[in-house]
């Protein structure tokens, strides 16, 4: 087995936040005797990621995802614990390390606002010391894959959000990094643009064997790219495993879609009716009762078509969070 590309052991990041009550008196007192609260953004998490894996790093806002990515990329020093990326300690920010990783944040710009993207790409070539031939080949390949065409000659400020995001991804990958930390790379984009960026990331992983750690609130990103997911909440890991296993472990219900030959009928006795469009009815039933309900429907109703599906990934994620919250309350 190859050594893991990313290795984290009991990694924590705590912030001291000053607190005080409102009012003049409290302001004066805080000058001499300031009080602090400790915020545990990340609290003793551990995991490993192997070469070539594309892993979804999921959690609600404030869960600790971005803080973790910033520690992994060397932007933040950990409070405690050990971490290794490509055999390097990220916080030392060695040039050999920085040349092999990239961090893309969907709500941050790294390209020069008033310059055409093609000029910013040349700046990236100079920063990383890329050979001219290699740089041109990579640049043109990415421009073709993302269908950028003449857009690269426009100033960044004149591009749409989706076009700008594609330029940001090209700029971040020109040095062909082996580890990609992607923090909400499709945030705010329309469905078509999200799909194009997902396709590009998948193709980059296939061609280069790069390792990808992805955060996203769009479950379509996770389903399309990730076989494995890590779920984090309140700085702690609640789940680490295959996406399909998470659905199996945490989903207590199945959705049965049934199309009736005789139009419509009252199927409430079989389960909770989620929706009804003409003769097509969606039922939610306990996972343990799926086989029994399916058999009853086929025996008792005039069924034209029947499907059994897992619930949407969003529902499963919410259930994982609920499980974590219940565990915290019980401690």
Secondary structure in CASP SS format (residue, H / E / C, confidence):
PFRMAT SS
TARGET T0000
AUTHOR 0000-0000-0000
METHOD secondary structure of the structure
MODEL  1
X C 1.00
X C 1.00
X C 1.00
X C 1.00
X C 1.00
X E 1.00
X E 1.00
X E 1.00
X E 1.00
X E 1.00
X E 1.00
X E 1.00
X E 1.00
X E 1.00
X E 1.00
X E 1.00
X E 1.00
X E 1.00
X E 1.00
X C 1.00
X C 1.00
X C 1.00
X C 1.00
X H 1.00
X H 1.00
X H 1.00
X H 1.00
X H 1.00
X H 1.00
X H 1.00
X H 1.00
X H 1.00
X C 1.00
X C 1.00
X E 1.00
X E 1.00
X E 1.00
X E 1.00
X E 1.00
X E 1.00
X E 1.00
X E 1.00
X E 1.00
X E 1.00
X E 1.00
X E 1.00
X E 1.00
X E 1.00
X E 1.00
X C 1.00
X C 1.00
X C 1.00
X C 1.00
X E 1.00
X E 1.00
X E 1.00
X E 1.00
X E 1.00
X C 1.00
X C 1.00
X C 1.00
X C 1.00
X C 1.00
X C 1.00
X H 1.00
X H 1.00
X H 1.00
X H 1.00
X H 1.00
X H 1.00
X H 1.00
X H 1.00
X C 1.00
X C 1.00
X C 1.00
X C 1.00
X C 1.00
X C 1.00
X C 1.00
X E 1.00
X E 1.00
X E 1.00
X E 1.00
X E 1.00
X E 1.00
X C 1.00
X C 1.00
X E 1.00
X C 1.00
X H 1.00
X H 1.00
X H 1.00
X C 1.00
X C 1.00
X H 1.00
X H 1.00
X H 1.00
X H 1.00
X C 1.00
X C 1.00
X E 1.00
X E 1.00
X E 1.00
X E 1.00
X E 1.00
X C 1.00
X C 1.00
X C 1.00
X C 1.00
X C 1.00
X C 1.00
X C 1.00
X C 1.00
X C 1.00
X C 1.00
X E 1.00
X H 1.00
X H 1.00
X H 1.00
X H 1.00
X H 1.00
X H 1.00
X H 1.00
X H 1.00
X H 1.00
X H 1.00
X H 1.00
X H 1.00
X C 1.00
X C 1.00
X C 1.00
X H 1.00
X H 1.00
X H 1.00
X H 1.00
X H 1.00
X H 1.00
X H 1.00
X H 1.00
X H 1.00
X H 1.00
X H 1.00
X H 1.00
X H 1.00
X H 1.00
X C 1.00
X C 1.00
X C 1.00
X H 1.00
X H 1.00
X H 1.00
X H 1.00
X H 1.00
X C 1.00
X E 1.00
X H 1.00
X H 1.00
X H 1.00
X C 1.00
X C 1.00
X H 1.00
X H 1.00
X H 1.00
X H 1.00
X H 1.00
X H 1.00
X H 1.00
X H 1.00
X H 1.00
X H 1.00
X H 1.00
X H 1.00
X H 1.00
X C 1.00
X C 1.00
X C 1.00
X C 1.00
X C 1.00
X E 1.00
X E 1.00
X E 1.00
X E 1.00
X E 1.00
X C 1.00
X C 1.00
X C 1.00
X C 1.00
X C 1.00
X C 1.00
X C 1.00
X H 1.00
X H 1.00
X H 1.00
X H 1.00
X H 1.00
X H 1.00
X H 1.00
X H 1.00
X H 1.00
X H 1.00
X H 1.00
X H 1.00
X H 1.00
X H 1.00
X H 1.00
X H 1.00
X H 1.00
X H 1.00
X C 1.00
X C 1.00
X E 1.00
X E 1.00
X E 1.00
X E 1.00
X E 1.00
X C 1.00
X C 1.00
X C 1.00
X H 1.00
X H 1.00
X H 1.00
X H 1.00
X H 1.00
X H 1.00
X H 1.00
X C 1.00
X C 1.00
X E 1.00
X E 1.00
X E 1.00
X E 1.00
X E 1.00
X E 1.00
X C 1.00
X C 1.00
X E 1.00
X E 1.00
X E 1.00
X E 1.00
X E 1.00
X E 1.00
X E 1.00
X H 1.00
X H 1.00
X H 1.00
X H 1.00
X H 1.00
X H 1.00
X H 1.00
X H 1.00
X C 1.00
X C 1.00
X E 1.00
X E 1.00
X E 1.00
X E 1.00
X E 1.00
X E 1.00
X E 1.00
X E 1.00
X C 1.00
X C 1.00
X C 1.00
X C 1.00
X C 1.00
X C 1.00
X C 1.00
X C 1.00
X C 1.00
X C 1.00
X C 1.00
X E 1.00
X E 1.00
X E 1.00
X E 1.00
X E 1.00
X E 1.00
X C 1.00
X C 1.00
X E 1.00
X E 1.00
X E 1.00
X E 1.00
X E 1.00
X E 1.00
X E 1.00
X H 1.00
X H 1.00
X H 1.00
X H 1.00
X H 1.00
X H 1.00
X H 1.00
X H 1.00
X H 1.00
X H 1.00
X H 1.00
X H 1.00
X H 1.00
X H 1.00
X C 1.00
X C 1.00
X E 1.00
X E 1.00
X E 1.00
X E 1.00
X E 1.00
X E 1.00
X E 1.00
X E 1.00
X C 1.00
X C 1.00
X H 1.00
X H 1.00
X H 1.00
X H 1.00
X H 1.00
X H 1.00
X H 1.00
X H 1.00
X H 1.00
X H 1.00
X H 1.00
X H 1.00
X H 1.00
X H 1.00
X H 1.00
X H 1.00
X H 1.00
X H 1.00
X C 1.00
END
